[in-house]
Amino acid sequence: MLRYLHVLAVAALVSSAVYAYSIKYDSTFYAEQVAKLKARAKRERDAIAVLKAEWQRLARPDRLQVLAERHLDLQTLSVRQIVRVQDLPARQPKTDEIGRKLEALGLGQPTETPRAPLTTGTTRSVARPGAGAQTPR
């Protein structure tokens, strides 16, 4: 009986050691993964900083001025080009060109959508545009 307890104790000791080592290796693995992710995030932040610096270099006003003079045919601003807000024409009312053309063709009336067939013994009331309440059919 004592021999079985010794074997059982040794087996429990070995299994607990295996469990402890597996937890240790798992935690080491996850710590390495976290370190890799932190390094990757740092690289991405550095890349973003480089792109921001490059954008600021490309968007410098003196550089843009040279490019505009070279590639755009711009004229200098004249005093006659500046107007006051009161001198601008009033905004035109919004019109529905398509609706007006449909009405001219006689197609501006609302249409009925096809309805599902009625089952036997049921009635349905349909309200038509321009008509009052109808009785069931």
N, C-alpha and C positions, 0 to 999 in steps of 0.2 A: 504494500500500500504506500509506503514511504517512497519507494522507487517511482511510482506513478506521479506523485506530487512533485518530485524533483524534475521529472521529464516535463510535466505540465508547467512548472516554473521556468525552466530553460526555454520552452517553446514561447511562453508569454514574454520573456525577456528578449528573445530574438525578434518576435513580431513587433514589439514596441520599438526596438532599435531600427527595424526596417521602416516602420511608420515615421519615426523621428527623422531619419535620413531622407525619406521621400518628401517630407514637409520642408526640410532644409533645402533640398535641391529645387523644389517648386518655388520657394521664396527667392532663391538665388536667380532662377530663370526669370521670374516676374520682375525682380529688381533690374536685371539686365534689359528687359523689355522697356521698362520705364526710362532707363538711362538712354536707350536708343531713341525713344519717342521725344525725350527732352532735347537730344542732339538734333533730331530732325526738325523740331519746332524752332530751334535756334537758327538752323540753316535757312529755314523759310523766312524767319524774321530778318535775317541778314539779306536775303535775296530781295525782300520787299523794300528794305532800306536802300539797296543799290538801285532798284527800279525807281524809287521816289527821287533819288539824287539825279538819276539820268533824266527823268521827266523835268525836273527843275532846270537842268542844264539845257534841255531842248526848248523849254518854254521861256527862255530869257528874252526880255523885250528887245534888246539890241540885235540878237540873232534873228528874231521874227521880223524886225524892221528890215534887215538886209534881205531876207527871203522874200518879203512882200515887195520890195523895190525891184528885185530881180525877176520874180515870176508873175506879179500882178500888174496890170496896166491901170493903176490908180491915179486919179488926178487930185490936186490939192483942193481943200475945202474952200468954197467961195461963200461970201456973206449972203449972196442971193439964194443960196441953197437952204438957208435956215428960215423956217417959218414958225409962226406962233400956233398954238393949239386952236385958237379961235379962227384961224384962216383955213383950217382943214375942212373939207366938205363933210356934211352930216352923213352918218351911217345909213345905208340903204336898208329898208325893211327886209326881213328874211322872207323869201317866197319859195313855194314848193313848185318848181318847174315841172317835175314829172307829174304831180297831181293835176296841174293846170292842163297839161297836154292830154292826160287821160280824160278829164272832164270835157275837153274840146272834142275828143273822139266819142264821147258818150259812154265811156267805160268807168266813170268815177263812182258809180253806184256800188254800195256794198253787195257782196254776193253771199249766198248761203253755202255752207259747207255740206258735203254729203253726210247723211246720217246713217247710223246703223239700222238694219232692218228691224222692224218691230216684231216681237214675239206675239203669238196669237192671244187675244183677250186683253191686251194692254193698250192704253191710250197715252198719247204724248201731246203736251201743249208746246207750241213753238211761238216765240215772240219774234215778229219780223220788224225790221227797221221802219219807223214811220207809222206802224200800226199799233193800235191799242192792245189790250189784253185779249187773247183769243180763247175760244172754248176748246176743250180737248177734242181730238179727231176720233 
